[in-house]
Amino acid sequence: MLTEVAELSRLQFATTALFHFLFVPLTIGLVCLLAVMESLYVITNQQIYKDMTKFWGKLFGINFAIGVATGLTMEFQFGTNWAYYSHYVGDIFGAPLAIEALMAFFLESTLVGLFFFGWDRLSKRQHLAVTWLTALGSNFSGLWILMANGWMQNPVGAEFNFETMRMEMVDFAEVVFNPVTQVKFLHTISAGYTTGAIFVMGISAYYLLKGRDVTFARRSFAVASAFGLIAILATLMLGDESGYELGDVQQTKLAAIEAEWHTEEAPASFTLFGLPNQDTMETDFAIKIPYVMGIIATRSLDEEVSGIDDLMDKSEVRIRNGMVAYGLLKKLRDGEKTPENLAAFDAVKKDLGYGLLLKTYTDNVVDATEAQIQQATKDTIPEVAPIFWSFRIMVACGVIMMFLFIMAFWYSCRRTLTQKRWLLRLSLYSMPLPWIACEAGWVVAEFGRQPWAVGEILPVNMAASQLEPSQIIFSMGMVYALYTLFFILESFLMLRFARKGPSAIKTGRYHFEKIANAPQQKYSTNKELP
């Protein structure tokens, strides 16, 4: 029953989180592009940049509103589906979420209102400041969420208190400056910038292919291509830095990403392609690139990258130590707080979480059988194939987008963009790529963390609430129905607004110029890019 409840809760949280993250990267990326566009308006005083800010701002507003609604549902699950998790690590995990809600979410929501309703009430520079602060608030909100997630990946700045049976924060600064958090935050927001740029480029390409609103579309495309080129280069570099960080703090996840079943002699090779087989612990039809894995994981050519078999051996040792820690914990809880017991517990308490892995198979952790220990050892390795392929899908999408941005920026600078219809079509058809990459990246991050709710501290199976499977299935049905409605609403509003285009929508008091004898309002096509 415990395992079934945990698996259902995992499924519900995974699907709601992945759905919510359809909106987050576009919010982060689009609001920063709005700030760039409005800055160009204030600097050049050209009306078209103000119109660009207003038009793309309306699409941002639709996405922001739906994104907020989906995020609220997800956070409630910590209380409903993960009650023991909330109790066990709430002192640390709750702090970033509370700060995010009080300092970032409310700030961002207030500033979004000022962005939309302040055009005629604020000066140009005041409104520009609001737009930049909205972008800052969006990034700031992501920082605190990713700080909480980064702590789950690499729990620093906290200690287990056997008297309260909870993790307690001992160093807030260490939580804030967690190296996993820093890399994850920068990688995530740069991916969001890439998403916003692709979104603007794709819709602008649609207008150019249709021959409508040409000047508006060309300028939007040019700004997005320059912004996106910087963003995709940062995303790829920070992804490489994330791989290096994994080599230090999440070796099991790194080994699963590369299907590194056995420790190789340094420098390790990178598996470009293959079919991971977890039963045989081999990768069939593997195509490897020499040296690359060693450079990514260790920044050297003489350090080994641990394989899954060696990591399992280390996990078995820690599980046995965890059994000792669990036995000592029971003595301390029973009142045997002798100096000897306290000292012995302090020596092995870092492995208590590994001992808790045995709870899936027995209530009497101290007397677990050899078969149960071996099964728990196998559980320390996540399913390799989903992580292996998700990582490669993410990287492939990133490489394609880098090529697209380079070409887009080059031809925008040469002012020959409208002649390259293949590039416009590629821009339009590439719109799903950043979302695919973002979703695949989260699969790598969260699936690769298994079996831990909090890395090496709290197993997922222990973190779940004591619910009936039928209760979770019912709530999943309700959430999925609600999210389906949100998706239909978002798609309808986005498509309807984008198809109308800037010429069909009056933003503020400004009316888009007409071309003589044209059936609809359009930007004239005889203007060149600045």
Secondary structure, DSSP 8 states (H G I E B T S, - for coil): -HHHHHHHHHHHHHHHHHHHTTTHHHHHHHHHHHHHHHHHHHHH--HHHHHHHHHHHHHHHHHHHHHHHHHHHHHHHHHHT-HHHHHHHHHHHHHHHHHIIIIIIHHHHHHHHHHHH-TTTS-HHHHHHHHHHHHHHHHHHHHHHHHHHHHHHS--SEEEETTTTEEEES-HHHHHT-HHHHHHHHHHHHHHHHHHHHHHHHHHHHHHHHT-SHHHHHHHHHHHHHHHHHHHHHHHHHHHHHHHHHHHH-HHHHHHHTT--S--SSS--EEEEEEEETTTTEEEEEEEETTHHHHHHHSSSS-----HHHHHHHHHHHHHHHHHHHHHHHHHHTT---HHHHHHHHHHGGGHHHHHGGGGT-S-GGG--HHHHHHHHHHTS--HHHHHHHHHHHHHHHHHHHHHHHHHHHHHHTT-GGG-HHHHHHHHHTTTHHHHHHHHHHHHHHHTTTTEEETTTEEHHHHS-S--HHHHHHHHHHHHHHHHHHHHHHHHHHHHHHHH-GGGS-BTTB-----TT-SS----S-----
